[in-house]
Amino acid sequence: MDILLGSANESLFGQESITNSYYFRNCADCIITTIVLFAYLKGNKYKVTAMILMAFILFAIMGFRYRIILTILGLILVYGLDTKSIIPFSRILLTSIILIYFIFFITYNRWNFIQGRFSDLSYNPVEFEYGVFFEQTRASLADFNLIRYYEANPEIHHDYGLTMFGYVLIKALPKFVFPNGVKPYPPPALTILDNSLELPKQWARTGEATLHYGAFYGAFGGLGFVIMPFLMGFWLRFVVSRNPAFTPLGFLKQVVFSLAIFQFVTRGYFPQFVDHFVYISLPVWLLSGLLKRSTVLSTP
């Protein structure tokens, strides 16, 4: 509330929560699914709007725009695939314009939100520096640069999936399991990615990320660049077949999986996908458990 009122010198961005871990803070992902669930269950549109506004304010001061984007994508899937309702073209056009403006607005004003400087927010689209938006949506360039770096430095080895799969376990294990309570971060693939930028050593990490293609290449080289997307297709097919969209829970699980896989495709860090998938799935798992329990109890 202090940040929201602009009376705090701290920020929620990159900070551990009161539980002294990132686990509780990351539960904010559950809000995405809660809003999507409420919309899917034909919740009052005014309440949906109020929930979205409150959630987006929280997401903005936390500094994580992906939560805003995932919420928007989830609502588009729910409303756009609803064959029982016809959305007028004028409403689609107006909504699209508002969304485009909002994405540019939150991107340009990101650090003002994070630091609670709400009086410095700029609302005029003419004043926006659109180069900032394009700088933050250039993941494919990181892929190409990573490939160039490996070719220019053949002595650098691929990590053969350690970052992609091994760090799922490392991320999940508590700190006390590791020597001196320190986890082996950053992962090797992310270190190589940072080195590939060839920036001055005194500069802070940029947070640059590859797409999933770049992650596959960093893990297994050219062979991984070809084979892993092929295997990923089988994985997606398996998930869809296990959760048919003609059932409500199947549709919701497909929506949740789509939102989680968006993170992997755009960030290329598989442990992060697993983390987001767990949190974003919690409301659907709870709903599924309640439905199964009610079915059992109602069976004579």
N, C-alpha and C positions, 0 to 999 in steps of 0.2 A: 504493500500500500504506500510505503514511503517513496518507492520508485515511481509508482503511478502518480503520486501527488507532486513529484519533482523535488522532494525534500531529502533525498538520499544521495550519498556520494558513491555508493556501491552499485552494482548491477547484477542481474541474474545470469548474464551471458558468461558461460564457462565456469560458473561457480558451483561448488558442491552444495547440496541442500542441507537442511538442519539435521538430517540423519547422517551427515558426514559421508555421504556417498552420492553417486549420480543416479542410483536406482530409483529413488523416490521422485526425483525431479523428472526422470524420463517417463514417469507415469502420465505426464501430460499428453503422451501419445494416445492414451485411452479416451481423451476428450474428443479426438478426431472421430473415432468409431462411435462414440456415444451420440454425437450429432448426426452422423450418417444413419445410425440405427433409428433415431427418432424421426428423421425425415422419411426413411423407408417404411416405418410403421404409421405413416400418414399423420404425424404429429402436427399440431397447429403451426401454420407457417409463420405467424407472428412470434411464437415461442422459438421456432427454429432460427429466425432472424436474430432474436435477442441472444440466444445461445452462441450464434456465430460471432456477433459483435464482442461479447465478453471473452470468448475464446481467442479471437484474433488479437485483442488487446494484450492478453496474457502472452500469446505466442510472440507478439511484436517486442515486448519488453524483455522476453527471454532471448531474443535475437535469432530465433530459428524460423526462417521463412518457409522451410520445407513443410512444417506442420500446417501452415496456411495453404500452401499449394495442394497438399494431400487432402485437406478438408474440401477444398474446391473441387478437386478431381472426383472425390467420393460422391459429392452431391450431384455432380454432372452425370456420373454413372447411374445413380439412383433415379434422378428425374428424367434423364435422357433416355434411359432404357425402359421407362414406364409406358407400355403400349396402351394403357387405359386412359391416359391423359394426353391431350393435344396442346402443345405449347405454341402460341402464336409467334410468327417470325419476328414481329416487332419486339416481343419480350426477349427473344433469344438475342436479337441485335443489341438491345439496351443492356442486357445482362453482360454480354461479351465486352461492350465498351467499358462498363463499370469495372469488370474484372481486369481488363488490360490496364486501365488507369490505376487500379488498386495495386497491381503487381509493380508497376513503375514507381508508384508512390511509396510503397513499403521498402523497395530497393534503394531508392534515393535517400530516404529518411531513416534508414536502418539504424545508424549509430545514434541519432537523436532519440529514437525510441528506446534503445538499449540503455542509454545514460539518463533517460528521463528528462531530456531537454525538449519538452513539448512546445514551448514557446518558439523554438527554432524550426519547427516543422514547416516545410514548404508544400503548399497545396496547388500551386500554379504549374501545370504541366509544361508550360513554356520555359520555366526555370530549371526543370530537371536536366541533369547531365546523363543523357541516354548512353553515353559510353560506359558508365558504371554498370548498367544492365548487361551490355554485351561482354564486358570483361568477366562477369560472373556467370556467363552461360557459354563458356568456350571449352568445355571438357574435352571435346574431340582433339583440340590442339595439344592438350596434355598427353593424349594417347600417341599422337604423331611424334611429339618431342621425346617421349619415353622410348619409342622404337628407335629414333635417331640416336639416342644416348647409348643404348645397348649396342648398336652397330658401330658406333664410334669408339666404344670401350669393350672389346670382346672379352677382356679378363673379368668383367663383372658377371656373376652367375645369377641365374634365376633362383627363386626360393622354393620352387616346386610345391607350391600350395601351402607353405607354412603360414604365411600371412592370411591367406583366404580361409583355410580350414583349421589350422592349428590354433590360431588366435581366437577362434570361437570359444574354445575351451579356456584359454588364458583369460579372456574377457569375463567368462562366467565364474571362474574360481575367485574366492576371496583373497585379499592381499596377504593375509597371514600365512598362506601356503607357500609364498615365495620368500627367498632369502632377504632378510632385513625388511620384509613387508613391502618390497618394491617389485612391481610387475615389469617384465622386460619390454618396455616401450621406448621409442616407437617401433612398430613392426618393421622387419627388414624391407619389405616391398615399399612401404611409405617413405623409408629413409632413402631408398634408391630414387623414388619419384622426386623427392625434394632435391637430391643431388643432381638430377637430370635438368633441373631449372638453371643450374650453374650460376646461382646468385651469390653475392658476397656473404662470407661466413657469418659476419656480424648481424646480418639481417634476420629478423624473426621469421618463423615458418609461415608460409603464405596460406596454407590450408588448401593448396591446389589439389584437385582430384581428377582421376581419369574416369572414363566410362567403364562399363564392365568388360569391354573388349581390351582396354589397356590393362585391366587387372588380370585378365586371362593371359595376356602376353607376358606381363611381369612375372607371373607364376610359372608358366610352362613354355615360354618362347613362342615361336611361330606355330608349332604344333598345337599348343594350347589355344592360340588365336583362332584356329580352324575347328578343333575337336570340341572344345568346351562350349561354344554356342550351340553346337549340334546336340550335345548332351543336355544342355539347358532346355532345348526344345522338348525333349522327352520328359524332363522334369515338369515343365509347364503343362504338358499334356496329361501327365499323371495327376497333378493337382486338380485340373479341370474335371477329369473323369471321376475323381473321388467326390467332387462337390458339384453335382449337376445344378445348373442355374434355374431349372424349373421348380426347385424347392426353395422356400424362403431362406433357410439356413445355408443351403448350397450357394445361392446367389450372394448372400452376405459374405460368406467365406471367400468367394471369388473376388469380391470387391476389396476385402481386406488384403488378400494376397496380392492383388494388382497394385494397391497403394504401397505395400511393403517392397514389392519388386521394383517399383519406380525408384526407390532409394538406391537399390543395388545397381540398376542400369545407369543412373546419373552420377553416382558416387564411386562405384566400383569397389566398395569395401564390404565383403561378404559378412564379416562379423557384425557390422553395423546393421545389415539387413536382418540378421537373426535377432538382434536386440530389438529393432523396431517391430519386427513381425510378432514377437512375443507380447510386447506391450500393446500393440494395436489390435491384437487378437483377443485380449482379455475380456472385453465386453461381450464379444460374440461367444466365447467359450462359456461365460457365465450364463448368457441367455440360453445356450444349447443345454447346459446342465440343468437349468430351471425347467426347460421344456421336457427333458427326459424324466426329471423327477416328478413333474406333474402328471405325466403319462403313466408312470409306474403307480402313483398313488391313486389314479382314477381307474386303473384296471381292476376288475373284481377278482 
